Amino acid sequence: MDSEDPATDIDESVIKSIEALANQQRLEILVALAERKYDGKAETSAMSFTQLYDVVSCQSTSQFSYHLKQLVDRFIIETEDGYQLTYAGDKVRRALFSGLYEPSHVFGPVAVEGACPNCGARALNADSAEGRFTVECRKCVTPIVSDLFPQSIAQERSTQEIVDSFGYGIWAKYLFVRGGVCPECYGLLETTIQQLEREEHSMGVSINECRRCWFTVSLPIDVVVAFHPVVIEAFWQHGVSLLDTPLWELFEYTTAENWNTTVRAEEPFAASVEIILDDTEMRLAVDHQLSVTVLQKTELR
């Protein structure tokens, strides 16, 4: 990604903010304020100096005052009612309890439903390794889905429930991408379209990269088409809820004979998609801005 500043040019205020967190008492302050914030019985989300001091393990008020000062304006703010968390402070607290800094959870491989968009085989496995969730085709050994694996997703869930959670999580990311919003930091996304060639198959893929944190979401063009309201409605009328269908199961439809995507131009990108669902036929067009236009919808009766 192009950037005005090199990756190593980190603002001094950012360095100081990270340094401010490297202390147990300061993290305890953030946790205490979060507990108050989410306590439905508390009259206010703020805590006074004395209230915080009483619940944080600190040897003296002067030492506690020093730690508190390191957090003010970055992770907490001082109001007339007392101290409160900022968005950044709450984000740090959630990262602590999400398992972000804990060892990676590992499972698999386990068989999942769906089809490989590369070879069409219905032979998929899901597993986790090195901090990522992956769905891979057993036949052509092609990874078809890859996602970051936050450790919180594994807490109190069976392996099947973990897999199901990733199925929903991918669509949550897609909804952000549709609005040009980074799912990680809410920054602006830059979208490009690439044509991937794999054996005898080609696939148009939208690459959505955050300008700020470089978080990237890559999705086939067929996903953009699938979530057009007309297509969602057609699937719903045929007994399929797309929002409840994981990406790897959606490939069962996009790789079938009744779903045909044709790239009309690569620069700027333009494609047409023909979908037949029993007695419903649809023709749609996709342009380089990922705008989907319905060209025709016909009931074949």
KELO-866007 format. One record per atom (N, C-alpha, C): x, y, z. Coordinates in steps of 0.05 Angstrom, whole numbers, padded with zeros to 5 digits, always signed. Example, Ala and Ser with C-alpha at 12.3 -4.5 7.8 and 13.67 -1.06 7.14 Angstrom:
BEGIN
+00264-00114+00156
+00246-00090+00156
+00264-00066+00156
+00257-00045+00142
+00273-00021+00143
+00258+00001+00157
END
This chain:
BEGIN
+00017-00024+00000
+00000+00000+00000
+00018+00025+00000
+00010+00045-00016
+00024+00070-00016
+00018+00086+00009
+00038+00100+00020
+00034+00115+00044
+00052+00140+00043
+00042+00162+00054
+00058+00186+00054
+00082+00183+00073
+00079+00167+00094
+00101+00163+00113
+00110+00134+00112
+00136+00129+00116
+00146+00102+00118
+00134+00088+00141
+00132+00061+00140
+00120+00045+00161
+00134+00048+00188
+00160+00055+00187
+00175+00058+00212
+00173+00085+00225
+00159+00104+00211
+00156+00131+00221
+00132+00133+00239
+00136+00125+00265
+00114+00124+00284
+00113+00149+00301
+00090+00161+00304
+00087+00185+00319
+00095+00181+00348
+00109+00200+00360
+00118+00198+00387
+00096+00194+00407
+00073+00206+00402
+00050+00204+00420
+00040+00175+00421
+00042+00161+00398
+00034+00133+00397
+00052+00116+00415
+00078+00121+00413
+00098+00106+00429
+00093+00111+00459
+00087+00136+00466
+00082+00142+00494
+00056+00129+00504
+00036+00127+00486
+00011+00114+00494
+00015+00085+00500
+00031+00071+00483
+00036+00043+00487
+00052+00039+00512
+00072+00056+00517
+00088+00054+00541
+00071+00058+00566
+00051+00074+00564
+00033+00080+00587
+00018+00055+00596
+00015+00036+00578
+00000+00012+00585
+00016-00010+00597
+00042-00007+00597
+00060-00029+00607
+00063-00028+00637
+00040-00030+00651
+00040-00029+00680
+00014-00042+00690
+00017-00059+00710
-00007-00074+00720
-00028-00055+00732
-00019-00035+00749
-00038-00018+00762
-00054-00001+00742
-00042+00007+00720
-00056+00023+00700
-00076+00006+00685
-00069-00019+00680
-00089-00037+00668
-00112-00042+00687
-00106-00045+00713
-00127-00049+00733
-00146-00025+00734
-00135-00001+00729
-00153+00023+00729
-00172+00021+00706
-00162+00013+00682
-00180+00010+00659
-00201-00011+00663
-00194-00033+00676
-00213-00054+00681
-00234-00045+00701
-00225-00031+00722
-00244-00021+00742
-00264-00002+00730
-00255+00016+00713
-00273+00035+00700
-00292+00021+00681
-00283+00000+00668
-00300-00015+00650
-00322-00030+00666
-00314-00042+00689
-00334-00055+00705
-00356-00036+00715
-00348-00012+00721
-00367+00008+00729
-00385+00017+00705
-00372+00020+00682
-00386+00029+00658
-00408+00009+00650
-00402-00016+00653
-00422-00037+00644
-00438-00049+00668
-00437-00036+00691
-00453-00044+00713
-00480-00030+00711
-00500-00045+00704
-00527-00034+00699
-00539-00021+00724
-00529-00028+00748
-00540-00017+00772
-00526+00009+00781
-00503+00015+00769
-00488+00039+00777
-00503+00065+00767
-00503+00085+00783
-00517+00110+00776
-00501+00125+00755
-00474+00122+00754
-00457+00135+00735
-00434+00117+00727
-00423+00121+00703
-00401+00105+00694
-00374+00116+00704
-00376+00139+00718
-00351+00152+00728
-00344+00142+00756
-00318+00143+00762
-00309+00135+00789
-00290+00158+00799
-00293+00163+00825
-00276+00184+00837
-00247+00173+00842
-00229+00191+00848
-00201+00183+00855
-00201+00162+00877
-00217+00167+00898
-00217+00149+00921
-00229+00122+00914
-00250+00122+00898
-00262+00096+00891
-00243+00079+00874
-00229+00092+00856
-00209+00077+00840
-00186+00067+00857
-00177+00084+00875
-00154+00076+00892
-00161+00052+00909
-00186+00051+00918
-00194+00029+00936
-00195+00002+00922
-00198+00001+00895
-00200-00024+00881
-00175-00032+00865
-00155-00014+00865
-00131-00019+00850
-00108-00025+00870
-00092-00044+00864
-00070-00052+00883
-00047-00032+00880
-00047-00012+00897
-00026+00008+00896
-00017+00015+00925
+00009+00020+00929
+00020+00023+00956
+00014+00050+00968
+00011+00071+00952
+00006+00097+00963
-00011+00114+00944
-00023+00135+00955
-00039+00152+00938
-00022+00168+00918
+00002+00174+00926
+00020+00189+00908
+00028+00172+00884
+00033+00146+00889
+00040+00127+00868
+00016+00123+00850
-00008+00121+00862
-00032+00117+00846
-00038+00141+00829
-00034+00165+00840
-00038+00190+00825
-00020+00191+00801
+00005+00181+00804
+00024+00181+00781
+00013+00163+00759
+00004+00139+00766
-00006+00120+00746
-00030+00131+00732
-00048+00144+00748
-00072+00155+00737
-00066+00177+00716
-00046+00193+00723
-00038+00215+00705
-00028+00205+00678
-00015+00181+00678
-00005+00171+00653
-00027+00162+00634
-00051+00158+00645
-00073+00148+00628
-00092+00171+00619
-00092+00193+00634
-00110+00215+00628
-00105+00227+00601
-00126+00232+00586
-00126+00244+00560
-00121+00224+00537
-00110+00201+00545
-00106+00180+00525
-00127+00158+00528
-00129+00147+00552
-00146+00124+00556
-00169+00130+00576
-00166+00151+00591
-00188+00159+00609
-00190+00190+00608
-00213+00200+00616
-00217+00229+00618
-00228+00235+00646
-00221+00259+00655
-00231+00268+00681
-00255+00287+00677
-00277+00280+00688
-00302+00297+00686
-00310+00307+00714
-00332+00322+00715
-00342+00332+00740
-00350+00309+00759
-00359+00286+00746
-00368+00263+00762
-00345+00245+00770
-00322+00248+00758
-00299+00230+00763
-00286+00222+00738
-00272+00199+00739
-00257+00189+00716
-00274+00169+00699
-00271+00171+00673
-00286+00153+00655
-00268+00143+00633
-00275+00121+00621
-00260+00110+00599
-00264+00126+00573
-00243+00129+00557
-00247+00138+00530
-00251+00114+00512
-00256+00119+00487
-00260+00096+00468
-00234+00079+00467
-00211+00093+00467
-00185+00079+00466
-00182+00062+00491
-00189+00072+00514
-00187+00057+00539
-00204+00032+00539
-00229+00036+00529
-00247+00013+00528
-00237-00008+00508
-00225+00002+00487
-00215-00016+00466
-00192-00033+00478
-00175-00021+00494
-00153-00036+00506
-00164-00056+00526
-00183-00048+00541
-00195-00067+00561
-00207-00091+00547
-00221-00086+00524
-00234-00108+00510
-00213-00127+00497
-00190-00115+00489
-00169-00131+00478
-00157-00150+00499
-00156-00140+00524
-00145-00156+00546
-00162-00181+00550
-00188-00178+00549
-00206-00201+00555
-00214-00217+00531
-00206-00208+00507
-00214-00222+00483
-00194-00245+00477
-00173-00247+00492
-00153-00268+00487
-00133-00261+00465
-00132-00235+00458
-00115-00226+00436
-00086-00233+00441
-00078-00232+00467
-00049-00236+00473
-00044-00264+00484
-00063-00282+00482
-00060-00309+00492
-00051-00328+00469
-00041-00352+00476
-00033-00371+00455
-00056-00378+00436
-00049-00383+00411
-00070-00389+00391
-00084-00415+00397
-00111-00415+00392
-00127-00439+00395
-00123-00455+00369
-00121-00482+00371
-00116-00499+00348
-00137-00521+00347
-00149-00526+00324
-00167-00548+00320
-00165-00558+00291
-00177-00581+00286
-00181-00591+00259
-00159-00610+00250
-00161-00617+00224
-00182-00608+00206
-00209-00623+00210
-00230-00608+00204
-00257-00620+00205
-00271-00615+00179
-00287-00634+00170
-00301-00632+00145
-00324-00612+00147
-00327-00595+00126
-00349-00576+00125
-00363-00578+00098
-00388-00570+00098
-00404-00570+00073
-00393-00547+00055
-00399-00550+00029
-00391-00529+00010
-00376-00540-00014
-00368-00522-00032
-00355-00530-00056
-00330-00512-00061
-00310-00524-00074
-00286-00509-00080
-00290-00493-00106
-00286-00467-00105
-00289-00450-00129
-00268-00455-00150
-00246-00469-00142
-00224-00475-00160
-00230-00500-00177
-00236-00523-00163
-00240-00548-00178
-00269-00558-00177
-00286-00545-00160
-00314-00553-00158
-00319-00576-00139
-00298-00588-00128
-00302-00611-00110
-00316-00604-00084
-00333-00621-00075
-00346-00617-00049
-00330-00633-00029
-00306-00624-00023
-00288-00638-00005
-00272-00617+00011
-00285-00604+00029
-00273-00581+00044
-00267-00588+00073
-00245-00578+00082
-00238-00580+00110
-00234-00553+00122
-00242-00550+00148
-00236-00525+00163
-00216-00532+00185
-00197-00514+00189
-00179-00518+00212
-00167-00491+00220
-00152-00491+00242
-00139-00467+00251
-00110-00473+00257
-00093-00454+00250
-00064-00456+00255
-00051-00429+00252
-00031-00424+00268
-00016-00399+00266
-00033-00374+00267
-00054-00375+00283
-00071-00352+00287
-00091-00346+00265
-00096-00366+00247
-00114-00362+00225
-00134-00385+00224
-00158-00379+00214
-00179-00398+00208
-00178-00402+00178
-00178-00427+00169
-00175-00433+00141
-00195-00455+00132
-00207-00451+00109
-00222-00473+00096
-00207-00480+00070
-00201-00505+00067
-00184-00514+00045
-00197-00538+00031
-00193-00540+00005
-00202-00562-00011
-00184-00586-00008
-00195-00609-00001
-00178-00633+00002
-00168-00643-00025
-00184-00638-00046
-00177-00650-00072
-00154-00635-00086
-00157-00608-00088
-00136-00593-00102
-00118-00578-00083
-00122-00582-00057
-00106-00569-00036
-00104-00539-00040
-00126-00527-00045
-00128-00498-00048
-00142-00485-00025
-00129-00467-00010
-00143-00452+00011
-00164-00433-00002
-00189-00435+00006
-00209-00418-00007
-00220-00397+00012
-00216-00400+00038
-00224-00380+00058
-00202-00378+00079
-00194-00354+00085
-00174-00350+00106
-00181-00325+00122
-00181-00328+00148
-00190-00305+00165
-00173-00305+00191
-00169-00281+00202
-00156-00279+00228
-00172-00294+00250
-00158-00305+00269
-00170-00322+00290
-00168-00308+00317
-00187-00291+00324
-00187-00279+00351
-00193-00301+00371
-00178-00302+00393
-00181-00324+00412
-00208-00324+00426
-00221-00301+00427
-00247-00300+00440
-00268-00316+00426
-00264-00321+00400
-00284-00336+00385
-00284-00366+00393
-00262-00375+00406
-00261-00403+00415
-00271-00407+00443
-00275-00386+00458
-00283-00388+00486
-00312-00398+00488
-00315-00420+00503
-00342-00432+00509
-00357-00440+00483
-00342-00447+00463
-00354-00457+00438
-00342-00483+00430
-00358-00501+00419
-00348-00526+00408
-00335-00519+00381
-00321-00539+00369
-00309-00535+00344
-00329-00527+00322
-00352-00540+00322
-00372-00534+00302
-00383-00505+00306
-00386-00497+00331
-00395-00470+00337
-00374-00449+00329
-00349-00456+00331
-00328-00438+00322
-00329-00434+00292
-00332-00457+00277
-00335-00455+00248
-00359-00439+00240
-00382-00444+00253
-00406-00428+00247
-00402-00398+00252
-00387-00392+00274
-00382-00364+00280
-00367-00350+00259
-00347-00364+00247
-00332-00352+00225
-00350-00347+00201
-00369-00365+00197
-00388-00362+00175
-00403-00336+00177
-00412-00329+00201
-00426-00304+00205
-00407-00280+00205
-00383-00284+00216
-00364-00263+00218
-00355-00252+00191
-00353-00269+00171
-00345-00261+00145
-00366-00242+00133
-00391-00248+00137
-00412-00230+00127
-00413-00203+00142
-00406-00204+00168
-00404-00179+00182
-00383-00161+00170
-00360-00173+00163
-00339-00157+00150
-00348-00147+00123
-00363-00163+00109
-00372-00155+00082
-00390-00130+00084
-00408-00129+00105
-00425-00106+00108
-00409-00080+00112
-00387-00082+00127
-00369-00059+00130
-00357-00052+00103
-00348-00072+00088
-00335-00067+00063
-00354-00053+00043
-00379-00061+00044
-00399-00048+00026
-00401-00018+00030
-00395-00010+00055
-00396+00019+00061
-00369+00032+00059
-00349+00018+00050
-00322+00029+00048
-00309+00034+00074
-00317+00018+00095
-00307+00021+00122
-00290-00003+00130
-00267+00002+00142
-00249-00019+00151
-00262-00033+00175
-00265-00060+00175
-00277-00074+00198
-00260-00073+00223
-00234-00066+00219
-00216-00067+00242
-00213-00040+00256
-00209-00018+00240
-00204+00008+00253
-00224+00029+00243
-00242+00022+00225
-00263+00040+00215
-00251+00061+00196
-00226+00057+00187
-00214+00075+00167
-00226+00071+00139
-00217+00088+00121
-00226+00086+00093
-00214+00063+00078
-00229+00050+00062
-00219+00028+00046
-00214+00036+00017
-00193+00025+00005
-00188+00028-00023
-00194+00001-00036
-00210+00001-00057
-00219-00024-00070
-00208-00026-00098
-00195-00048-00103
-00186-00055-00131
-00197-00082-00138
-00198-00088-00163
-00209-00114-00172
-00187-00129-00188
-00182-00153-00180
-00162-00170-00193
-00175-00195-00205
-00164-00203-00227
-00174-00228-00240
-00154-00250-00233
-00163-00269-00217
-00146-00291-00209
-00149-00315-00228
-00127-00325-00237
-00127-00348-00255
-00118-00373-00240
-00135-00393-00239
-00128-00418-00225
-00136-00441-00243
-00116-00456-00253
-00120-00478-00271
-00139-00469-00294
-00162-00481-00297
-00180-00474-00319
-00201-00453-00311
-00199-00444-00286
-00219-00425-00276
-00207-00398-00271
-00223-00377-00275
-00215-00350-00268
-00236-00338-00249
-00228-00320-00232
-00247-00308-00213
-00240-00279-00209
-00261-00262-00211
-00257-00234-00204
-00259-00231-00174
-00239-00218-00163
-00238-00214-00134
-00235-00185-00127
-00251-00175-00108
-00248-00147-00099
-00228-00148-00075
-00207-00131-00077
-00187-00129-00056
-00193-00102-00042
-00201-00104-00017
-00209-00080-00001
-00189-00076+00021
-00172-00055+00018
-00149-00051+00036
-00153-00024+00051
-00149-00024+00077
-00152+00000+00093
-00128+00018+00089
-00133+00043+00084
-00112+00063+00080
-00096+00067+00105
-00108+00062+00128
-00095+00069+00154
-00081+00046+00167
-00095+00023+00170
-00082+00001+00185
-00075-00023+00167
-00082-00021+00141
-00075-00041+00121
-00090-00067+00124
-00110-00068+00141
-00127-00091+00142
-00140-00096+00115
-00141-00120+00106
-00150-00126+00079
-00171-00148+00079
-00192-00143+00064
-00214-00163+00060
-00216-00168+00030
-00213-00193+00023
-00215-00201-00006
-00239-00218-00009
-00256-00211-00028
-00281-00227-00033
-00286-00229-00062
-00296-00253-00071
-00303-00256-00099
-00325-00237-00108
-00325-00229-00133
-00345-00211-00144
-00373-00224-00141
-00374-00250-00142
-00400-00264-00139
-00413-00259-00113
-00398-00253-00092
-00409-00246-00066
-00424-00220-00068
-00412-00201-00082
-00425-00174-00085
-00452-00178-00099
-00452-00195-00119
-00477-00200-00134
-00498-00215-00116
-00488-00235-00101
-00506-00251-00084
-00521-00234-00064
-00509-00212-00055
-00522-00196-00034
-00537-00172-00046
-00542-00172-00072
-00560-00152-00083
-00588-00160-00073
-00605-00141-00065
-00632-00147-00055
-00648-00166-00072
-00646-00163-00098
-00662-00180-00116
-00653-00209-00114
-00627-00213-00112
-00616-00241-00110
-00623-00252-00083
-00620-00236-00062
-00627-00246-00035
-00656-00255-00034
-00673-00239-00046
-00702-00245-00046
-00707-00271-00061
-00694-00275-00084
-00698-00299-00100
-00689-00324-00085
-00666-00322-00072
-00657-00345-00056
-00676-00350-00033
-00685-00329-00020
-00704-00332+00003
-00729-00346-00006
-00740-00339-00030
-00764-00352-00040
-00759-00381-00047
-00733-00388-00051
-00726-00416-00056
-00715-00430-00032
-00721-00419-00008
-00715-00432+00017
-00686-00429+00026
-00671-00410+00016
-00643-00406+00024
-00640-00378+00036
-00630-00376+00060
-00623-00350+00072
-00593-00346+00069
-00586-00327+00052
-00557-00323+00046
-00541-00314+00070
-00553-00298+00088
-00539-00288+00111
-00533-00311+00131
-00547-00333+00128
-00543-00356+00145
-00527-00378+00130
-00517-00371+00106
-00501-00389+00090
-00472-00381+00090
-00454-00397+00101
-00425-00389+00101
-00414-00386+00073
-00394-00370+00070
-00382-00366+00044
-00375-00392+00030
-00363-00411+00044
-00355-00436+00031
-00379-00452+00022
-00403-00448+00034
-00427-00461+00025
-00440-00446+00002
-00436-00419+00002
-00445-00403-00021
-00432-00411-00047
-00407-00421-00045
-00392-00430-00069
-00406-00453-00082
-00423-00468-00068
-00439-00489-00080
-00457-00478-00103
-00467-00454-00098
-00484-00441-00118
-00468-00427-00140
-00447-00413-00132
-00432-00397-00151
-00415-00414-00170
-00410-00439-00162
-00394-00457-00179
-00412-00475-00196
-00438-00474-00191
-00457-00492-00205
-00462-00482-00234
-00473-00500-00250
-00478-00493-00278
-00498-00471-00281
-00516-00467-00261
-00537-00447-00264
-00528-00420-00253
-00501-00416-00248
-00490-00390-00240
-00466-00385-00258
-00468-00366-00277
-00447-00361-00296
-00438-00332-00295
-00413-00328-00289
-00401-00301-00288
-00382-00297-00312
-00387-00276-00327
-00370-00271-00350
-00358-00243-00348
-00331-00242-00349
-00317-00216-00347
-00317-00204-00375
-00330-00180-00377
-00332-00166-00403
-00308-00148-00408
-00296-00138-00387
-00272-00121-00390
-00257-00121-00364
-00230-00119-00366
-00214-00119-00341
-00206-00091-00332
-00205-00072-00351
-00197-00045-00344
-00212-00024-00360
-00232-00011-00348
-00243-00016-00322
-00259-00042-00321
-00260-00054-00297
-00273-00080-00294
-00303-00078-00300
-00313-00098-00315
-00341-00101-00320
-00347-00130-00324
-00369-00139-00311
-00376-00168-00314
-00406-00170-00314
-00415-00193-00325
-00444-00199-00324
-00447-00226-00311
-00470-00229-00297
-00475-00254-00282
-00503-00263-00289
-00506-00289-00296
-00531-00301-00301
-00536-00323-00280
-00560-00321-00267
-00567-00339-00246
-00594-00351-00252
-00596-00377-00249
-00622-00391-00252
-00628-00407-00227
-00650-00400-00214
-00659-00415-00190
-00686-00427-00197
-00685-00452-00204
-00710-00466-00211
-00725-00450-00233
-00746-00436-00226
-00762-00422-00246
-00756-00392-00247
-00734-00383-00235
-00727-00355-00235
-00700-00351-00249
-00700-00333-00269
-00675-00327-00283
-00668-00298-00279
-00643-00292-00272
-00634-00265-00268
-00609-00259-00283
-00607-00235-00294
-00583-00225-00307
-00575-00199-00294
-00550-00198-00285
-00540-00174-00271
-00513-00166-00282
-00506-00140-00277
-00481-00130-00286
-00466-00118-00262
-00439-00121-00262
-00422-00109-00241
-00401-00092-00254
-00397-00068-00243
-00376-00050-00254
-00352-00048-00235
-00333-00031-00243
-00308-00028-00228
-00312-00016-00200
-00335-00003-00196
-00341+00008-00169
-00358-00012-00153
-00360-00036-00162
-00376-00057-00149
-00405-00050-00147
-00415-00034-00165
-00443-00028-00167
-00457-00051-00183
-00478-00061-00173
-00492-00083-00186
-00519-00073-00197
-00523-00078-00223
-00548-00070-00236
-00563-00095-00246
-00589-00095-00240
-00606-00117-00249
-00614-00111-00278
-00606-00128-00296
-00613-00125-00324
-00639-00138-00331
-00644-00161-00318
-00669-00176-00325
-00675-00196-00303
-00700-00198-00296
-00709-00220-00278
-00734-00231-00290
-00734-00257-00295
-00756-00271-00309
-00765-00295-00294
-00791-00298-00292
-00803-00322-00279
-00809-00342-00302
-00795-00365-00302
-00797-00385-00323
-00820-00404-00317
-00844-00396-00323
-00867-00412-00318
-00884-00415-00343
END
